[in-house]
Amino acid sequence: MRVAIIGTGYVGLTTGVCLAFMGHTVSCLDSDEAKIKALREGKIPIYEPFLEEVFHEALPQLNFTSSYSEAIPEAEVVFIAVGTPPTPSGAPNLEYLSQAAKSIGQHITRDFVVVVNKSTVPIGSGNWVDSLLREAIAGRTDKSGTLGFAVASNPEFLREGSALHDSLYPDRIVIGADEPRALEVLYSLYRPIVDQTFTPPNYLPRPETVGAVPLLSTDLASAELIKYAANAFLALKISFINEIGLVAERVGANIGEVGRGIGLDSRIGPRFLSAGIGWGGSCFGKDTAALIATAGEYGLHLPIVEAAKKINSRQRDRVVEKLLNELKILKGRTVGLLGLAFKPNTDDLREAPAIEIAQKLIDRGVRVKAHDPIAMEKFEQSYGKMGVVLCQSAEQVVEDCDAVVLVTEWNDYRDLDWEALAKKMRSALILDGRHTLDKDKLMRAGMRYVSIS
Ligand code: UDX
C-alpha cells in the first residue's frame, strides 16, 4: 500500500521504516528541511538500536520530503506522528497536529483515505481532526471528483531503546475508528505484523514466544484512552514499587526481593517493578499530565495518577537527601553522575532524572561531573550552560569525587573496576540509583554503598 507519515521523530520514523520493511511504499514528511536532507543522505537523527540497519534495508520503499503535495495525493493511509509536547497546564500543545490535519485536507485526492492519529493525542482528538479535514477540503477550489476520508486512532506502544523490536513484534495493535472501512484498510496494512508472516531481519530475529499479534479494533475514544491508561498504569506501577521502597528501607527489607516476590504473581507480573530514581522520558510525564488535564475538563480528579507523579518527582529529591545524609555538607563537594539519558540504549534526555538531579546539586553549590555512553553530545547541545563537567569515561567522572551516583543503568557501568576507582575518589561513596550494582562486590572493593531505597 502507499503510505504517508507526517513527522519523522521517534514514532514517525520508526513506523515509516517498519512499514517500508513490510513492503509498503512509504513517504516520510517533515517540515524540518535539514532533517529531511539528512534522511535523504541516509543520516538518522535519533539513536535507536537497529533503526539504521532496517532503514537501509527498507530504503527502496522509502522517500523523504517536506512537501505535502508530494507525499499526500497517492497515499491510501496517512499517519500523523507529530509532536504533542506538554503545555504548562499539562494539556498537550496541538498546533502541530492541527497544522498537519489542515495540510492533509488540502492535498488529498483519493475518494477514500484513512488518516491515522499515531501521535499520542487527547481523547476526542479523532473527532477534532475529522472536522479540521472537512474544513480544509471544503475550502479547496481544486476539488475534482469526490474526496473521502475516515479518521482512525492507532496509538503506538514502542519503548525507546527497543522501538524496532516493539514495532515488529508488538504485544498488540490497537485500532480505533468509527468507520468500518478504515478498520479494514488498517488491518490489511498491518497484516504481515498481525500474522507475523514477514521475514525477520537476521539482527532482530522473531522471539520464540511471538505468535500472531492480537489486533484490537475499537472505537476512536476507546483507542485514545487505551494509550493514556496504559502509560498511566506503567508509571503507576513504578511509583508503587518506589513507595513500597520507602517502607522497605525503614524495615530493612530488600526492595529488589520484594519486587521479585510480588511480580511472581501472574496477576501482577515481574516487569516495571524496579525501584529507583523513577521514570523519565517524553511519555510518562506528558501522558499522565494530559490524562489529568482531560479528566479535569470533565470536572474529574485522578488522585491515583496524581499520586504516581508526586511520588516519582520525590525520587529525585531523595538522591539529594541521601547525599546530604552521607556527606553532611554538599556545598563545595564534587559529585559524579553515571548516565544522563533517561534510560539505557537511548540518547533521549527528555525529562531525564539526571538533568533534575544535576540542577538540584548545582543549586546547592556542588561541582557536578557526568558521563553517558551516548547522550553527551545531546546534553552539550541542550544543557551545555548548566555547568556540568562532561567526562569521556566513568573513570574520569569518579576522579576526586566525594560521591558518585548511578543514574542510568547502562551496561557500561555494571562491571567497572571499583577497587581501582575507589582509590581515585576523595570519598568512596556510591549511590546506586537503579538497584543494579552488586552491593557486596562494591563493599569488598572499598566503596561505601547506599541505595535509593
Ligand atoms: C514508555 C512505554 O513503555 C511505551 O509503551 C510508550 O509507548 C512510551 O513510554 P519509554 O518511555 O520509551 O516507553 O521507556 P520505558 O522503558 O517505559 O521506561 C520509562 C521510564 O521508566 C524510564 O525512565 C525507566 O528508567 C523507568 N523505569 C522503567 C523504572 O524506573 N522502573 C521500571 O521498572 C521500568
Boltz pocket constraint, residues with backbone or C-beta under 6 A from the ligand:
constraints:
  - pocket:
      binder: B
      contacts: [[A, 156], [A, 157], [A, 158], [A, 159], [A, 160], [A, 161], [A, 231], [A, 234], [A, 238], [A, 271], [A, 272], [A, 273], [A, 274], [A, 275], [A, 276], [A, 277], [A, 278], [A, 279], [A, 280], [A, 281], [A, 282], [A, 283], [A, 284], [A, 342], [A, 343]]
      max_distance: 6.0
